[in-house]
């Protein structure tokens, strides 16, 4: 299974007790890339995801290559957005039909829908059954939804 490791953090050590341990082959944790929050009012932004396998420290993370999934397998993100109404959340679906930068699955037409309020968005990762070459630790992520402040960068 094609994977990447050693690009970030400390990769080498002078003794075996401190050496990073990198896990290859999963299990994988879906991780949003390039952003930590969603900002109300943002549109035309990049929404991207990677599949990471944590090791013994911050530099000991391996990443599933974009070649690790067949090209006909398109990760899909379902987002349940917080609303002011106590009823159902707003739901959107985003196909990550583009691939880039070794381990990034993404789309560039992401926007936060109208009617969303500050709070937490629930992001669920959907893949075809059997498409992932190893187990996922979770399929759900929580992402803060913030109001836009003047001069803010929506991708932070």
C-alpha positions in Angstrom: 0.0 0.0 0.0 1.6 3.3 -1.0 2.3 5.6 1.9 4.4 8.5 3.0 6.3 9.3 6.2 9.2 11.3 7.5 8.2 14.7 6.0 7.4 16.5 9.2 8.9 16.6 12.7 11.8 14.6 14.0 12.5 11.5 11.9 15.9 10.4 13.2 17.2 9.8 16.7 20.6 9.3 18.2 19.4 6.4 20.4 16.7 3.7 20.0 14.8 4.8 23.2 13.9 8.2 21.6 13.5 7.0 18.0 10.1 7.6 16.4 8.0 4.6 15.7 6.1 4.9 12.4 3.1 2.6 11.7 2.5 1.6 8.1 -0.7 0.0 6.9 -3.2 1.7 9.3 -5.4 2.0 11.0 -6.1 5.4 9.5 -7.5 8.5 11.1 -9.3 10.8 8.6 -7.9 14.3 9.1 -9.0 17.6 7.6 -6.1 19.4 5.9 -5.5 23.1 5.5 -8.1 24.2 8.0 -9.1 23.8 11.6 -12.5 25.6 11.5 -15.3 26.5 9.1 -16.2 30.1 8.8 -19.8 31.3 8.2 -20.0 33.0 4.8 -17.0 31.3 3.2 -17.4 30.1 -0.4 -15.2 28.8 -3.2 -12.7 27.4 -0.7 -10.7 24.2 -0.6 -12.0 21.3 1.5 -9.4 18.5 1.8 -8.8 15.4 3.7 -6.0 12.9 4.3 -5.8 9.5 5.9 -3.1 9.4 8.6 -1.7 6.7 10.8 -0.3 8.1 14.1 3.0 6.7 15.4 4.9 7.4 18.6 5.1 11.2 18.2 4.3 14.2 16.0 7.0 13.4 13.5 6.1 9.7 13.4 2.9 10.0 11.3 2.4 8.0 8.1 0.0 9.1 5.4 -2.0 7.1 2.8 -0.9 8.1 -0.7 -3.5 9.3 -3.1 -2.5 6.2 -5.1 -3.6 4.1 -2.1 -7.2 4.4 -3.2 -8.3 3.4 -6.7 -9.1 6.4 -8.9 -12.8 5.4 -9.1 -13.0 5.7 -5.3 -14.0 9.2 -4.3 -14.1 10.1 -0.6 -17.3 11.9 0.3 -17.8 14.1 3.3 -21.3 14.6 4.8 -21.5 17.6 7.0 -24.3 18.3 9.5 -24.3 22.0 10.2 -25.6 23.7 13.4 -28.7 25.8 12.9 -30.5 28.3 15.1 -33.6 26.3 14.9 -33.7 23.3 17.3 -34.9 21.1 14.4 -32.8 19.2 12.0 -29.3 20.4 11.1 -28.5 21.4 7.6 -26.8 18.6 5.7 -24.4 18.9 2.8 -22.4 16.4 0.8 -19.0 17.1 -0.7 -17.2 14.8 -3.1 -13.4 15.0 -2.8 -12.9 14.3 -6.5 -9.5 15.9 -6.9 -6.1 14.6 -5.7 -2.9 16.5 -5.0 0.2 16.7 -3.1 0.9 13.0 -2.4 -1.9 12.5 0.2 -4.6 15.1 -0.3 -8.1 14.3 -1.5 -10.0 17.6 -2.1 -12.6 19.8 -3.8 -12.3 23.5 -4.4 -16.0 24.4 -4.5 -16.7 24.2 -0.8 -19.0 26.7 0.9 -20.7 27.0 4.2 -24.5 27.0 3.5 -26.8 29.9 4.5 -28.6 29.4 7.8 -25.7 28.0 9.7 -24.8 29.4 13.1 -21.7 29.1 15.3 -21.2 25.8 17.0 -19.9 22.4 15.9 -20.3 20.8 12.5 -20.2 17.0 12.4 -18.2 15.7 9.4 -18.7 12.1 8.4 -16.3 10.3 5.9 -18.0 8.0 3.5 -16.2 5.5 1.2 -17.4 2.6 -0.8 -17.4 -0.6 1.3 -14.0 -2.3 1.1 -12.4 0.6 -0.7 -10.0 1.5 2.2 -6.9 -0.7 2.3 -7.0 -0.7 6.1 -9.4 0.1 8.9 -10.4 3.6 9.9 -10.2 4.6 13.5 -13.3 6.8 13.1 -15.4 8.2 10.3 -16.7 11.3 12.2 -14.9 14.6 12.9 -16.1 17.6 14.8 -15.2 21.0 13.4 -15.9 24.4 15.0 -18.1 26.8 13.0 -17.1 30.4 13.7 -18.6 33.8 12.7 -16.5 35.7 10.2 -14.5 38.5 11.7 -13.1 41.4 9.6 -9.8 40.4 8.1 -10.1 36.8 9.1 -8.7 34.0 6.9 -11.5 31.4 6.4 -9.1 28.5 6.1 -7.5 28.9 9.6 
